[in-house]
């Protein structure tokens, strides 16, 4: 089992699976936004950006799989999954605040000036919702709570893969 996990990152198919899972989450997010008419807030947009980060982290190793592209993938995957978990946690904190008057979020995304994604792609990165609203739930969990689970799963999978790579192969 450990050797199987260890060999996965050398396969373009495994990186394609990572890319595909993040793409499915993005499609689901756009479905919720444009079909189910759930308006994303700033925190939702930041979580969406983290999922895009995971998706784009998989691209280099999916196209050309070597040590350098895998390292790029690992770093992008780790940063995006952990950052996404932190944002989702903060979002849950806002939604469950005892005094919601003090638990607010920004009105405009804080993207870098060199990449104003909310201006370039407003249908994807434009925030029109309120962070404190819980407009959707499944199994008594809100969307950001599910995103915490999803980002935790991405992080645990990465940890297992890196551990198995270092344990079995002694290299990444």
N, C-alpha and C positions, 0 to 999 in steps of 0.2 A: 504494500500500500504506500509506504513511504517513498519507494523508488518510483512508483507511478506518479505520485504528486511531484516528485523531483524532476521527472522528465516532461511534465506538462508545459512549462514555459518555453521549451525548445520547439514546440509545435505552433505553427502559425494558426492552426485551428483553435487552440486554447485562447490565444489573443483575440481571435475572431469571436469566440464565445463571450469574452469580456466586453468587447465592442458591441456585440449584438444585445447583450443584457442591458447595457446602458442605453442603447438606442431604443429598446422596447420601453424603458422607463421614460425616455423623452417623448416617445409617441403617446404613451399613457398620459403624461403631463399635458401635452397639447390637446388630447382628447378631452380631458377634464376642463381645460380652459375654454376651448372653442366649441365643443359639442355639449358638454354638461353645464357650461356657463358658470364654472367656478373661477372667480377672479383671483389670480395669484397676487400675493403680497410681496414685499421686498424680500422677506426671509425665504419665501417659496422660490423666488427668482435666484437667490444666492444658492439654494439647494440644487436648483436646476443647473446652475453654472457648475457646481461641483460634479454633478452627473455627467455633464459635457466634458469636464476635466478627465473623468475616468474613461469616457469613450475615446477622447483624443489621445490619452496616454497609451491606449492599446494599439493605436494606428501604426506607429513605427515598427513594432515587433510583429504586427500582423502582415506588414508589407515585406520587410526585410528582417528576418529573425537572426540577430547576432547578439553578442554580449552588450554592445553599446546600446542598441535599440531596446534590449530587455531592461537595462539599467534605467533608461529614459522612461520606459513603461512602469517599472517598479516605483520610481520616484514620483511620477505623475499620479499613479494610482494611489499611493500612500497619502500624498498631500491632499488629493481630492477627496478620498474617503474619510480621512480624519477631519478635514475642514468641514465637509458636509455634515458629519456627525455633530460637530460642535455647533454649527448653524442650526441644525434641526433641534438640538437640545435647547438652545436659546429660544427657538420658536415655541417649543413646548412650554418653556418657562413663561413666555409672554402670554400664551393661551391659558395657563393655569394660575396666573398671578392672583393673589388675594385682592389686591387693589389694582384693577385694570387701568385706572387713570394714570398710574405711573409706569405701566408696562406698555410702552409704545415702540414703534419702529419708524424708520425714516420714510419719507414720501417718494424720494427719487433714489434709484440704485447708486451706490458709491463705486462705480466702475472707474478704472484709471482714465485720465483724460485722453490717452492715446488709444483707448478702446471703449468708447461709449456704446456698449452693446445695446442698451435700452433705446438709443437713438438710431442705430443702424438696423436693428431687428426688433421693432417695438411689439410685433405680434408674438415674439418668443420671450423677450427680456423686459417687456414693459410691465410694470407693477401697478395694478389697479385695485387690489383688494386691501383688506385690513388684517394685520397680523393677529389680532386678538380674536377674530371670528373663527368659529369651528363650523364650517359649512358642509363638511363631509366626514363620515366616520365609518369604519368597518370593524366589526368585532370589538366595539367600544374603544377603538383607538383612532385618533385623528390622523390626518395626512402627515404632519411632521413626526408623530410618534412612529408611524410606519416607516418614514424615511430614516429615523434613528435606527430602526431594525435593519433596514436595507444597507445603510452605511456601515453598521456594525458587521454585517455579514461580509461585505466587501473587504473590510479590514481584517477580519478573522481568516478569510480565504487567503489574502495576501500573506498574513503571518505564517499560516501553515505552509504555503508554497515556499516562502523564503527560508523558513526553518528546515524544510525537507531538502531544499537545494544545498544549503550550507552543511547539513548533517550528512547527506549521502554523497554529494559531489564535491564538497568543499569549495564550490564556486557558485556564482550567480548565473 
